Amino acid sequence: MIMSIWHYVHKEIYMFELNNKVSLDYLTELTNNPNCKKIKEMKKILLKSYTLQ
């Protein structure tokens, strides 16, 4: 019983993340937008994380 609940919850989490993921193109476009001031810091973090992979 517990394993079936665990499986169901993890499957739902996976499906939610799959349906709501944000593309890298969208994030790049958003960070290059001059009207978004706070996003500039996120751009630095994203660039660091993608260069480490």
Rosetta blueprint (number, residue, H / E / L):
1 M L
2 I H
3 M H
4 S H
5 I H
6 W H
7 H H
8 Y H
9 V H
10 H H
11 K H
12 E H
13 I H
14 Y H
15 M H
16 F H
17 E H
18 L H
19 N H
20 N L
21 K L
22 V L
23 S L
24 L H
25 D H
26 Y H
27 L H
28 T H
29 E H
30 L H
31 T H
32 N L
33 N L
34 P L
35 N L
36 C L
37 K L
38 K L
39 I H
40 K H
41 E H
42 M H
43 K H
44 K H
45 I H
46 L H
47 L H
48 K H
49 S H
50 Y H
51 T H
52 L H
53 Q L
